[in-house]
């Protein structure tokens, strides 16, 4: 059994990053994520790694991309307003297919919003905040244990699919302390090294698979990466066929592997007629609501996406076909409910409850809402 | 030397460049290649990073590790590379808009932290690729597509900016003194710390045409001769005489601890004193050592 430790969400992320092999962090102070940077400022130099506080969020994102190209794992952490600024170079990392991990500790928004209170208002910013078509992977922990585990998973997915991965927490999950168990063994995935000699290497060659290997700098593979549309060699191209094929491959490497990536928690759903759909810290509240309502004899369960993106459409549809009613609960004014309606709406009723005022929605309110709706129907 | 150099450092299959005829960028690229050649630098140890604009296309022609990033962000990407590959020669190639407008913050902070990157600024005083809009170095009164009545703002002096921010090697040159530019770039690359080479160049198509210089590169080059003054000569000139002129030469060449060396030293210290991997003790030990 692994070592037990009382630790905050932000510190768990920092320590898990080291465990995952992360050796570079660039960041900019922002509440409520700064403890990740602070912890890594202590830890990284002890592991021959580099910590740097950059001049802004944009620079932090650029620096981790540069660091990743040298073959090392790199991380940055921020919160909503900082994530907005990172979008530019995040788009570059998607286009250049460069593995990096970005933590977004959500707080209340829009704009400066509520720096010291939680929110779930970046769900769509994470998905669509950049210009252009793209797929993104985003993981949502609901505990400190998961913050630790998902950080490692985020690095693994980034390396495996050669893509940026977002770890999406919130102020509650990141600032709270819980006892966790540090696993003795963890699976660590490192990016694939090219199997061909430099003269035959093309950084965006999809002929042997959807994820071409990314050669680290300094190993004899000298190639070009640009944010411009490019061909398999990495050099700019505006040939429509080439542009389309490259973009489709970048989308498909996530879409076609979605079964490998997407994960959900199915809580008391086996015999359920009703279900709550909630994620992150709201899912913890929803879990309590589920248990309370069960005690009152209501056959309800909880479907919790562990991967926010790609969306758990198949899993949701599977349950939607059996359920009478799905209740979406989120700490915003209606974001993920749109996706739930899109996939489950055809098969069952979808209702929504939420708000964004910096406070977790208490179980009582959610219970009342659900009971009222069940009663109405 | 010419063909040898071209074969060694150029991606010949990517030529000709996309730069317009008469553009000064090719001259800077060739200077840069000669500097690498003079220093006999191994290609596998060079990363060339650029931002957006005409200058941003430079790395594509050079057979090293090349990265064409977002507008103004060459330095942050270069910083990540340099920190993880201290043995690399990292070059950041930027335009004047890239360096002093959208990337201004990165530029001054790289200078302040004295990170060992060589910044080469292709300073033509205009946004060429987007069609000739004013840049932060457009001369006062000059015409541009977004200054149809003449530029009302004063230009940034990139050299002064770099000096003020703490860069440890700062020089200015122009495409009118190529042999000197070769040496300056080589000096900048050799220098341990943040080095800046501000290169005054021309854009006949979007600047020259609007400013009575026409598309003739020679007319534009004469304008460069007219607005640049060697440091030696400038010493005997009055403030009035120097108005609107760019002084060329080496402004600073100073030995100072650079970020990479300081970091490597710290890592070494911590390695020796690390006690418990998950505790702060290692850090505390170093602090104690420093105090005593």
Interface residues (C-beta under 8 A of the other chain):
Chain A: X15 X23 X24 X26 X42 X45 X46 X47 X48 X50 X52 X54 X55 X56 X58 X59 X60 X61 X62 X63 X64 X65 X66 X67 X68 X69 X70 X72 X74 X88 X89 X92 X217 X218 X219 X220 X222 X223 X224 X225 X226 X227 X228 X235 X236
Chain B: X14 X43 X44 X45 X47 X49 X59 X60 X63 X64 X65 X66 X67 X68 X69 X70 X73 X75 X76 X77 X78 X79 X80 X81 X82 X83 X84 X85 X87 X88 X105 X106 X108 X109 X263 X266 X267 X270 X271 X274 X277 X278 X280 X282 X283
